[in-house]
């Protein structure tokens, strides 16, 4: 794609922002830590932004002449029945069955082959496969009759229909089944179908208003973000679909009016929707499909001729529903497929990692709320990188997530796609600054929200004051100017604390400012005081306030605690701790763990959490995280700023090292005080930092018409 002047301006703005943040890092983290951050960023930039797809898997070829018996998974109480209709084409059938044998599902399953009166050696060889349930029809009736017979004989709670000219890829079945539990009200799930050469065959099917059907994404790259997220689809090809057995039978199975085949899968999907359930496409369930093996591709002869006839039958059958479908003149695309939903664009510096930092957790929870409320969310990382399982987690939740090389440059992407969005939320001032003019030009009707995440200039100013650094203070003044300029251009600015709302009431009195704080789901309080022990801190060390906090805590506070409680352990958890922190590991009861993907053991096992920040801005997710699990907190005044906390009621506050140490000892040893703060902390999260507390502002800003 050609490089544009817009791209040049955007990249220059990002480069300048990176330079400023590097300069600030030198002053706050020092040269060594900053160099490590630069090396990490450079390594990330040089890595391919899109991880290579899993290689396509095929079993070793087996023909009727080389047939040797093999075994299939079997169960006396199967959860899943895999139904494979066959009519001849034994070599394809053997490849399909061997794929199930060599890559067996991780759930209790049975495999049923329904032989539709094959005239080759199918009835001779297939009964020799151990574990296979082989059913033979006396007369050839076609795909629909064979599938319905298989469903009648199946014993599983879930039916999976699989063509015999397919090779399911590892994990395909688990991904189909997982979709039914991950998304509410699902009635049918279809796989991503691939041609044998790896090109995309179908990412769900589209039905046009005249009844014609189209395989969405046909011949495209299966890694393209347009086809990489779970979404509702008009129908899914019967080559690989899953449906609950009770629902299938209640709907009458595959509709016999479409016998012998074609449009029965579309009719089933429309019937599922009519029953009030969703039809979904699951891209992580990948199945190779040698399309046309059984029926050919010539629409004028043979079984394929039924496709034309059944299109007209389908058009009459679902005439009312078809009036709401895309016109044949419209090109299926994410914009048109989600035309009946509120479409929301979210851009942040990089893909959120909710297991690393509270800002990411807030953003992911917000996107989940929007999805649950029926919106379609599109996330674009400004760095353009695919973030591995973090990107896939967004796609699994139905979030259209973009990355290079398909992004083609963020500026150009906004030019091409901006007009489709009702709302755009831009996180961080250095991301928003170059994007707002682009959106104003290419999406003039889009409501632009600036998500400050925290007010960077407030945090930088406080850091300068703590370190008594005039150069840092001058940099904070420059950041203030840039951040306030973005606030002036946005329609609404989001802040995470009432304290920041008050700051902007003074610094940007004409701006529309709304509070959207951290978002957490409070637990049940977790284990009791007697079942916990020790102290914990959670916070990523890419964030300068956390580095300063831990240095102060480990040098000044923790030695005082250990004088009182010599056996007490302290657990420091957070990504990329610098040497000045890791040097304490193994000494004086200190354990430096680095990044921990699952914090449950420490949230439920430690008795006290600490937030010893000496500067910062925004709301501290580490406090919310602990309180949501019933873990009381000792914090500084700065750490508790804007969090509706009262000393002695739901938190203990201390800014002096001696007082902070005394508060830890007191809270750790006083069961009644611990229980009181634990209960009040849960109340605080529910009242101020839960999804319910945020629902009204989310509805007003993202979902209400402008």
QUIDA-V220961 format. One record per backbone hydrogen bond with DSSP energy under -1.0 kcal/mol. CO is the residue of the C=O (numbers start at 0). NH is the residue of the N-H. E is the energy in kcal/mol with one decimal. If there is no record, write none. Layout:
CO,NH,E  CO,NH,E
//
This chain:
3,7,-2.0  4,8,-2.4  5,9,-2.5  6,10,-2.8  7,11,-2.2  8,12,-2.3  9,13,-2.1  10,14,-2.5  11,15,-2.5  12,16,-2.0  13,17,-2.3  14,18,-2.2  15,19,-2.3  16,20,-2.2  17,21,-2.2  18,22,-2.3  19,23,-2.3  20,24,-2.2  21,25,-2.1  22,26,-1.2  23,27,-1.7  24,28,-3.6  24,29,-1.1  29,33,-1.9  30,34,-2.6  31,35,-2.0  32,36,-1.9  33,37,-2.5  34,38,-2.7  35,39,-2.2  36,40,-2.5  37,41,-2.8  38,42,-2.5  39,43,-2.1  40,44,-2.6  41,45,-1.9  42,46,-1.2  48,385,-2.4  69,129,-1.7  78,157,-2.0  79,109,-2.0  80,159,-2.8  81,111,-3.2  82,161,-2.6  83,113,-2.1  85,115,-3.1  88,92,-2.0  89,93,-2.8  90,94,-1.8  91,95,-2.3  92,96,-2.7  93,97,-2.8  94,98,-1.7  95,99,-1.4  96,100,-1.7  97,101,-3.0  98,102,-1.7  107,78,-2.0  107,79,-1.8  109,81,-3.0  110,132,-2.6  111,83,-3.0  112,134,-3.0  113,85,-2.7  114,116,-1.6  114,136,-3.1  120,124,-2.3  121,125,-2.2  124,127,-1.8  125,128,-2.3  128,131,-1.4  129,71,-2.8  132,112,-2.5  134,114,-3.5  141,145,-2.2  142,146,-2.6  143,147,-2.5  144,148,-2.2  145,149,-2.2  146,150,-2.5  147,151,-2.0  148,152,-1.5  149,153,-1.2  156,244,-2.9  157,80,-2.8  158,242,-2.5  159,82,-3.2  160,240,-1.7  164,289,-2.7  166,287,-2.1  168,171,-2.1  170,174,-2.0  171,175,-2.0  172,176,-2.5  173,177,-2.7  174,178,-1.3  176,179,-1.0  177,181,-2.1  178,182,-1.8  184,277,-2.6  187,279,-2.7  188,241,-2.5  189,281,-2.7  191,286,-2.5  192,200,-2.9  192,201,-1.9  193,288,-3.1  194,197,-2.6  198,194,-3.0  199,218,-3.1  201,192,-2.0  203,215,-1.6  204,234,-1.3  205,213,-2.5  207,210,-2.1  211,207,-3.0  213,205,-3.2  214,217,-1.7  215,202,-2.5  216,219,-2.5  219,199,-3.0  220,223,-1.9  223,226,-2.2  224,227,-1.1  230,280,-2.7  234,204,-3.2  236,239,-1.6  238,162,-2.4  239,190,-2.0  240,160,-2.1  241,188,-2.1  242,158,-2.9  243,247,-2.4  244,248,-2.5  245,249,-2.3  246,250,-2.1  247,252,-2.8  248,251,-1.3  254,257,-1.6  255,258,-1.9  259,143,-2.2  262,266,-2.6  263,267,-2.0  264,268,-2.0  265,269,-2.4  266,270,-2.1  267,271,-2.3  268,272,-2.2  269,273,-2.1  270,274,-1.4  271,276,-1.8  272,275,-2.1  277,186,-2.9  277,187,-1.7  278,232,-2.3  279,189,-2.7  280,230,-1.2  281,284,-1.4  283,285,-1.0  284,191,-2.9  285,168,-2.5  286,193,-2.4  287,166,-2.1  288,290,-1.9  289,292,-1.5  291,295,-2.0  301,304,-1.3  302,305,-1.7  303,306,-1.7  304,308,-1.4  305,309,-3.1  306,310,-1.3  307,311,-1.2  308,312,-1.6  309,313,-3.0  310,314,-2.5  311,315,-1.9  312,316,-2.4  313,317,-2.6  317,321,-2.5  320,323,-1.7  321,324,-1.7  325,208,-2.7  326,329,-2.2  332,336,-3.3  333,337,-1.5  335,338,-1.4  337,340,-1.9  341,375,-3.3  342,421,-2.7  342,422,-1.4  343,377,-3.0  344,424,-3.2  345,379,-2.4  346,426,-2.9  347,381,-3.3  348,382,-1.5  352,355,-2.8  352,356,-1.3  356,360,-1.7  357,361,-2.6  358,362,-2.1  359,363,-2.8  360,364,-2.4  361,365,-2.2  362,366,-2.4  363,367,-2.3  364,368,-2.3  365,369,-2.2  366,370,-2.4  367,371,-2.7  368,372,-1.5  369,374,-2.4  370,373,-2.0  375,343,-2.8  376,399,-2.1  377,345,-2.8  378,401,-2.2  379,347,-1.2  380,383,-1.7  383,403,-3.3  386,389,-1.7  387,391,-2.2  388,392,-1.9  389,393,-1.3  390,394,-2.2  391,395,-2.5  393,398,-2.2  394,229,-2.3  394,397,-1.7  399,378,-2.4  402,406,-1.1  408,412,-2.4  409,413,-2.4  410,414,-1.9  411,415,-2.1  412,416,-2.5  413,417,-2.6  416,419,-1.8  417,420,-1.7  421,446,-2.5  422,344,-2.8  423,448,-3.3  424,346,-2.3  425,450,-2.6  427,431,-2.4  428,432,-2.5  431,435,-2.4  434,438,-2.5  435,439,-2.6  436,440,-1.6  437,441,-2.9  438,442,-2.6  442,445,-1.9  446,423,-2.9  447,490,-1.8  447,491,-1.5  448,425,-2.8  449,493,-3.2  450,427,-2.6  451,453,-3.0  454,458,-1.9  455,459,-2.9  456,460,-2.2  457,461,-2.2  458,462,-2.2  459,463,-2.3  460,464,-2.0  461,465,-2.4  462,466,-2.3  463,468,-2.0  468,472,-1.9  469,473,-2.3  470,474,-2.0  471,475,-2.2  472,476,-1.7  473,477,-1.7  474,478,-2.5  475,479,-2.4  476,480,-1.8  477,481,-2.0  478,482,-3.0  479,483,-2.6  480,484,-1.5  481,485,-1.7  482,486,-2.1  483,487,-2.0  484,488,-1.2  485,489,-1.7  491,449,-2.9  492,513,-2.8  493,451,-2.0  494,515,-3.0  496,500,-1.6  497,501,-2.0  498,502,-1.8  499,503,-2.4  500,504,-1.7  501,505,-1.0  502,506,-2.7  503,507,-2.7  507,510,-1.7  511,492,-2.7  513,494,-2.2  527,530,-1.5  528,531,-1.6  533,606,-1.5  533,607,-1.8  534,570,-2.7  535,609,-2.1  536,572,-2.7  539,542,-1.0  542,545,-1.5  542,546,-1.2  543,547,-2.3  544,548,-2.2  545,549,-2.3  546,550,-2.2  547,551,-2.3  548,552,-2.7  549,553,-3.0  550,554,-1.9  551,555,-2.7  552,556,-1.2  552,557,-3.1  556,560,-1.6  557,561,-2.4  558,562,-1.2  560,564,-2.8  564,567,-1.8  568,534,-2.3  569,590,-2.7  570,536,-2.5  571,592,-2.8  572,538,-2.4  574,540,-2.3  577,580,-1.6  577,581,-2.4  578,582,-2.0  580,583,-2.0  581,584,-1.6  583,586,-2.1  586,589,-1.7  588,569,-3.0  589,585,-2.8  590,571,-3.1  593,573,-1.8  598,601,-1.0  598,602,-2.6  599,603,-2.6  601,605,-1.7  604,532,-2.5  607,535,-2.1  608,633,-2.4  610,635,-1.9  619,622,-1.1  619,623,-1.5  620,624,-3.2  621,625,-1.7  622,626,-2.6  623,627,-2.6  625,628,-1.3  625,630,-2.6  626,629,-1.7  627,522,-3.5  631,608,-2.3  632,651,-1.9  633,610,-2.4  634,653,-2.0  635,639,-1.7  637,640,-1.0  639,642,-1.8  645,648,-2.1  645,649,-1.9  645,650,-1.0  650,647,-3.4  651,634,-2.7  655,659,-2.9  656,660,-2.3  657,661,-2.2  658,662,-2.3  659,663,-1.9  660,664,-2.2  661,665,-2.5  662,666,-2.5  663,667,-2.6  664,668,-1.7  665,669,-1.7  669,673,-2.5  670,674,-2.5  671,675,-2.2  672,676,-2.6  673,677,-2.4  674,678,-2.2  675,679,-2.4  676,680,-2.4  677,681,-1.7  678,682,-1.8  679,683,-2.2  680,684,-2.1  681,685,-2.4  682,686,-2.3  683,687,-2.4  684,688,-2.1  688,519,-2.8  689,693,-1.4  693,697,-2.2  694,698,-2.6  695,699,-2.3  696,700,-2.4  697,701,-2.4  698,703,-1.5
//
